[in-house]
Amino acid sequence: MSDDVDVLIAGGGLNGPTLALALAGAGLRVAVVDPRPADARSGDNFDGRAYALAVASQRLLKALGLWGGLAGDSQPILQVKASQGQPGEGAAPFFLHFDSAEIEEGPVGFMLEDRFLYRALLAAMRDRVRHLPGLSVTDHRPAPGGVAVTLSDGRQIGARLLVGADGRGSGVAARAGIRRRGWDYGQTALVAAIVHDLPHHGIAQQYFMAHGPLAILPLPGNRSSVVWSETHADARAIAALPDDAFLDVLRPRFGDYLGRIELAGSRFTYPLSLSLADRYVADRVALIGDAAHGVHPIAGQGLNLGLRDVAALAEVLVDAARRGEDIGSDLVLERYQGWRRFDGTFLALGMDGVNRLFASSNPILSAARGLGMGAVSAVPALRRGFMRQAAGLSVHPMPRLLTGRAL
């Protein structure tokens, strides 16, 4: 068929286009089927959605030729402070403090708004990747030497491999017979951006509270992104408030260290859950990102975990193609699963454990948590180890793209 490609990617969020660019840059024919219209998220309005990119993720974007145009819109994360507490109680006596000056790689990470990253991916795909907006994958079935994929407009495209980058409710995974495990956290994340009077100095703050964590993440200028978790019921009530009343609830949790705060842009809510695919691969199918592992947003590792999948899968496929192997074969796909499944599951369950640990209001456990945080913060080797983990520099083996090298 004239429409045939080497790899068809279902899902046009961030992971799918990034994988497409990595593969296309190595000479593979790639198509991205994107349910959203072509002009989705193309406006210039600031809506508050942003990501904490680990150093390894930033290096991947640099290797793909994207970071040069994004660096000016990013905010380096120079320090991270984490503590536990309750609204209005003030700072806890013991806390974690990570300073990027202690590691030679530079900032711990970079904050980047969704609108800038998505726009850069869309522009880069224009001449290198077949982008099919406003469509979805409705069916797929094995075909000689590949897979036949049916789109929502009725057309069929042949591919050697179908990649599911279509989120936690992945239709690709479901049709491939890949089951999922997980649970609801009983929490909803309230996401917004705020503008404040005082500079944040590139410091990211993480407060652990009984109903869920509150992250305050620095953006360029005197702005910060807020990811605030509450119980489903409380989050619904807070989300329904007008802006002024919403800020009245946020301020005691936020504190006054940045001076007066006001909302900047829209507010969003996201129910939180854990969702792990039993397998990352099936017959002519591979999963990446949330289609493989949906994690709690503590430490902002969701996108970074997906970009690790992208880097590993791209390397496996490109190296296989150069050796003349069938890139959709079970042998090739098992290399990807063996590389990524442990790391994805380990990090997802680790974030789950941290959330459960800090959700308890038991005073003995609270004291133990505080002492533990203080102990980690007091030992330089432990601090550096945690920082390197957060920066995505502890992945082993490290995919080439995460080191900034091209495939």
NORQUI-V981947 format. One line per field, one symbol per residue. ss: DSSP state (2 for helix, 1 for strand, 0 for the rest). phi: phi as a letter, one per 20 degrees, with the letter a starting at -180 (. if undefined). burial: 1 if it has 9 or more other C-alpha atoms within 8 Angstrom, else 0. A space follows every 50 residues. Layout:
BEGIN
ss=???
phi=???
burial=???
END
This chain:
BEGIN
ss=00001111110000222222222220000111110000000000000001 11112222222220002222222011101111110000000000011112 22000000111112222222222220000111100011111110011111 10000111111111000000222220000111111111111111110000 00111111100111111110001111111112222222200022222222 22220000001110000111111111100011001110222011000222 02222222222222222222220000000222222222222222222222 22222222200022222222222222220222222222220000000002 2220000
phi=.fefcfcddepdfdfgfffgfffffeneeccdecfeffeflefeffdnfb ceefgffffffffendfgedgfeecfeebcccbdrcgnenfffdbecdcf fecffngfabebfgfffffffffffgddcfddfmccedabbfcgmacedd efenfdcebebddecdnfegfffffemeeccqbeemcceedbccdcfdfe lmeedcdecfeqfcdcdfdgmecbedccdcfgffffffffffgffgffff gfffndfdmfcbfcnedcccfdbdbcffcecbfmccdcmffebddffgml egffffffggfffgffffffffeneffefggffffffffdffffffffff fffffffeffegfffffffffffffffedgffgffffffffmedfbfegg ffeneff
burial=00001111111111111111111110011111111100000000001111 11111111111111011001001111111111111100000101111111 00100011111111111111110111011111111111010100011111 11000111111111111101111111011010000111111111111101 01111111111111111111011111111111001001101000011010 11101001001011101010111111101111111111111111110001 11111111111111111101100001111101111110111011100100 11001001110000110011101101100001110011111110000111 1111100
END
